Amino acid sequence: MDCKLEAHKQNISDTYPIEIISDDEIHSPPSKEDQATNDSSFDPFSPMTPEQERNIKRRFNELKSAQDEATKEARAYMLDMYSLSEVSERSKFAERQKDMELLRSVLHRMRAAQSWRALTPQPKNYNDILDGLSKRYPHFHAVIETLRARMRLNALKKYPVVDFGANILLLGAPGCGKSSFLYELGESLDTRFSSISCASMSMAGDLTGLSVGWSTGHPGMIFDELVQQGCANPIILLDEVDKSQSEGSHLFVSALYTLLEKNNAREFKDEFVAVSIDASRINWFASANEISSLSAPIRDRFEVISVNPPSKDELRQILPQIYEQQVDNHGLQDVFSNKLPSEVIEKMLQSDLSIRRLKAQLESAMAHASIRADHSPAPLLLTPEDVPVDNQDQTNSRKIGFIH
């Protein structure tokens, strides 16, 4: 535990730095108050004066107080996630059984890693982080302001961690940026982000583990995220949670009931590992296209926030950022201009395409412009002529959004 605390002090120092005494302060002339203790004529064999004794006690108490505060701060950003004695008992069971190599290996790693896991601190500059997200996702105003209010309240705590205080469901059309927004939120807050596709989930095993009684038994995603990845308060997205209401998915939905209630989540047990772990600090988000498809028990566990598709004005703000990201992804910053001309943006918006198609158009435009690479000085600048005509059927209602 002590080693983990010392290591974690360094991890949290960037967000909540501990004041360090500089060399100048160390070598500065002593104050009158300190001269009695620092006097070069002080005889160590003579009895201390009352003033010297008071100064020594004061310094000792100051150092002890600073050390206690640093230890308290480090502990505040750690979570004792499971009981090592419970792990030991489960290990004794596994040792007596055949064909349980995987379980024995998992339990051995749990003992070796100890039970403490890091809680990501809430950054002091959370307002700047949210302002940056607002520029990249202008149509997420309602979501961002809800998060800002929660983080402002959280900042009143002495040791705030990333904790939004409620499960949040983002309701909006497919592709409007829900997954990519949450991914960037996790990256910006320096906490882990994971997405679970509810549309492909019918059984609970992938989420909460499959019992050792099955030959294919294994730990679930929640155990892996918390225990093996080591972050106690990640952001986890239940993507298209409305698709989890199909026939045959009741086991998966039942598992969600436990995880989405903090009191129950404190004693969550993976079906394979069968050791209680504290899953109550997960920041749960969900996305859905239609709220009417959700069962009442699931709907009641979330605060619902609607996300509208971006307007054309917002797309004018968003498209240059998508273009810049594509250039970066290809590693072509030295080849292409970092600016997307306004006439190219207007040409792209004429077709009333989804972001998926707009992104494909940008990719094709860059490929077409690359023909000029050998004949034109860098950086290459896209032109309206580089933008291909998209003949995709647009008879359906307009759907605009991101893909990640």
C-alpha positions, 0 to 999 in steps of 0.5 A: 500500500505504501508503495502505491501511495508514493507512486500515486502522489506523483500521478496526482501532482500535476492536477493537485500539486503539493507545495515544495520548498525551493532552494532559495527558501532553504538558503534564505537568512533565518528569521529572528524566530529561527535564530535561537535554533539556528544560532551557530553558537548553540551548544548541543550539550547545554539545556535547550531554552523554552524558545528553542524547544518551542521552535523545534516542536513547531517545525516537527509538527509542520513537517508531520502535518505536511506529510499527513496531508500528502498521505491523505490526499493520495488515499483520497485518489485511491479506491480499495476495490476488493478484499484480499482475504476473499481473493485468498479464499477463492484461490483455495477453491481454485487450487482444489479444482482441475482445469481452472488455470485461467481462474488461478492466473486471474486470482494470482494477478489480483493478489500480486497487484493488491486491492487499490485502484486509482481514481482519476482526479477532476482537473482544476481546469475543467471549464477550459476542457469543456469550452474546448469540447463546446467548440468541437461539438457546438450542438452538444451545448445542453450536454456540456452545460449539464456536465459543467454544473455537475463538475462545478458542484464536485469542485467544492469537495476537497479531493474531487474525482471525475464523477458526474453524479448520475447516469446520463443517457444521450438521446439523438439520431444515429451518428450525431456524435455521441460516441466520439464526444464521450471518447474525447471527454474521457481523453480530455479528463485523462480517464479511461473510456470504453464503449459496449455495443448493446445491439450485439449483446444478448447474454450477460456473460461478456459484461459480467463474466461467464461462470467457471462451470462452463468450459468457455468461462471467462471474466467480463468487461466490467472486471477487466475495466476496473481490476485489470486496467486499473481505473476505478472511475472510467467513463463507460458508454452503453451504445444503443442501449435501446437495442438491448430490449430485444427478445432474449436479452433479458439476462443482459438487461438484468445485469445492468440493473445491478451495475446502474444502482450505486449501492448494489454496484459496491458489491458487484461480483463477476460470475467467473471470478466470484469476488466482490468488487466495488464498481460504484464509481463508474461514470455510466453513459448510454446512447439511444435513438428512441426512448420509447424502446427503453423499458421503464426500469432502465429509463428510470436509472438515467437522466435523459439529455437530447442531442440535436443534429448540427445545423449548417452553421455548426457544420461550417464550424465542424467540417474544418476540424474533421478535415484537420483530423483526417490530415493528421490521421494520414500523417500528411501535415507537411503535404496538405494545407491545414485550412479547408477553404470556405468554398469547399465547405459550401460545395460539400453542404450543397448535397445535404449529406450525413457526416459519414458521407461528408467524411467520405467526400473529404477523403475522396477530395484529398485523394483527387488533390494528391494528383497535383502533389508532384506539380504543385508546391506544398501545401496542397489546398483543396478546391471545389473541383476536388469534391466528388458528386455523391449520388447516395439516395437522400430520400430519407430524412436528413441525418447528420452526425459524427462517426468515431 
